[in-house]
């Protein structure tokens, strides 16, 4: 059971918008920035969004992040087939003194 | 260019020991935490622990404490993850990743992963 809760799956059609939620608590998302990672099958995770809504260089602006209270979300606009991947949220947890990940969401 | 290059795939028997490595380049290795993340077959990412090469500070996920040990040799910019006695349930891909600060920075660069297979 992951500390951060994500839906196991999400879907969309090309060109549409998809959204993935990440729910936590006051000791993690409520107190610290949220990061999002993208992982394609057979490859290492890649940083997609950091500090709630910042994109590293090279990440298309179709990807955006937001946070409100103890929840965060990742939005992907103008969906493309290449966006099919697993997405994970992550934050530091003050109580556990640990990095905590969400269980991951498979985007189809 | 920042790179984390991990050692190659391993096939081991239950009860054997193992040490895998993660070599950093293109940045000041001692000044970034190196985290270890497990991904069991078909499963999600699990944070195992994190090690600071600069002063050997560390933090373990309680689920992994006592099961593995982390270390680093900053003279050769290499971090290690070690098992004394492997179990079949240790079969997984293990990733290293760097992080500037624990609480407000992400894992911004990742190694390619090391597949560990434990089977009799």
Interface residues (C-beta under 8 A of the other chain):
Chain A: X2 X32 X33 X35 X37 X39 X44 X45 X46 X47 X50 X51 X56 X86 X88 X90 X92 X94 X96 X97 X98 X99 X100 X101 X102 X103 X104
Chain B: X35 X37 X44 X45 X46 X47 X50 X59 X61 X62 X95 X97 X99 X102 X103 X104 X105 X106 X107 X108 X109 X110 X111 X112 X113
